[in-house]
């Protein structure tokens, strides 16, 4: 096993993000010694936004959510999440490898 590199000290979070975006973690950590960790009290960070939607769309969402027995805002989040995941996958797959 090659010798592990030392992680530099970072002045800012942006500097650290830049560093990890351009380096392989396995050069700094022995991944065979990693353990799964669970954070039971960790809550997702959410931000409230305001979005204007046509009333007919909102009514359709409410109808769908009612038939699925899901709150309509949760249904919107689910639809957004699924669409974002698909688009990210498409973008990632379509990106040429260097």
N, C-alpha and C positions, 0 to 999 in steps of 0.2 A: 504494500500500500504506500503510495507516495506521501511525502510529508505535507501536512496541511498548512495552508497559508494563514497568516495572521490578518484578522479583520481590522481595517483601519478605523480610526476615530473620525466621526463625521461632525461637521459644524452645524449642519442643518438637515432636516428631514429630506429636503429636495436632493441634497448631495448624496444621501444614503440611497434614495430611490434610484438616482442616476447610476450609482455604483452597482446595485443589484440588477438593474436592467441590462448591464453589460458584463456581468460576471456569472460564472457557474457556481452555484452553492456548494457543489461537491468538492470544490477546491479548498473550501474553508471549514466544512463540517464532514464528519464521518457519518454518512447517511445510514450505515448499518446499525448505528447506535441510537437512531431516532426512535422516539416512543410517541404513540398517539396520546393526545391530551384533549380533554373535554372541558369546555368552559360553560358550565350549566347556567350561570347567571348572566352570560354575555347577551346583550340585546343589540339588535341591528340598529344602526343609526338611520333615522328617517327624517325626511325634510318635507314639510308641507308645501305644496305648490297649488297654484290656481291655474286652471285650464278651462278655456271656453269650448264647450261642445254643443252641437246642435241639440235642441230639446228632443227631437225624434231619436237621436242616437242614445241619449240618456234613458229615454223611455224603453228603447229596445234592450239596452243593457240591464235595466231593472227587470224587464220581463224575463230575460234569459237567467238572470241571477235568481229570481224568484223560482223559476222552474228547476234550477239546480240546487236550490236551498242554500245559497251562498250570498253574503252581502255584496251588493253591486260594486262597491269600491274594491273589495277583495278580488272580484272577478276581473276588474280593470287591471289590477296589479298582476294577476295571473296571466292575462293576455299580453300585457307589456313584457313580462318576464320571458314568456315563451317566444315572443317575436324577437326580442333582443338576443336571446340565446341562439336562435336559428340564424340571425344575421351575423352574429359574431362567428359562428361556426362556418358560415359561407365565406366570410371575409378571411378567416384564418386558413381555410382549405384552399381558397383561391390565391392566397399570397405566395409568390414564388420563393422557394428556399434559396438562401445564399450560400 
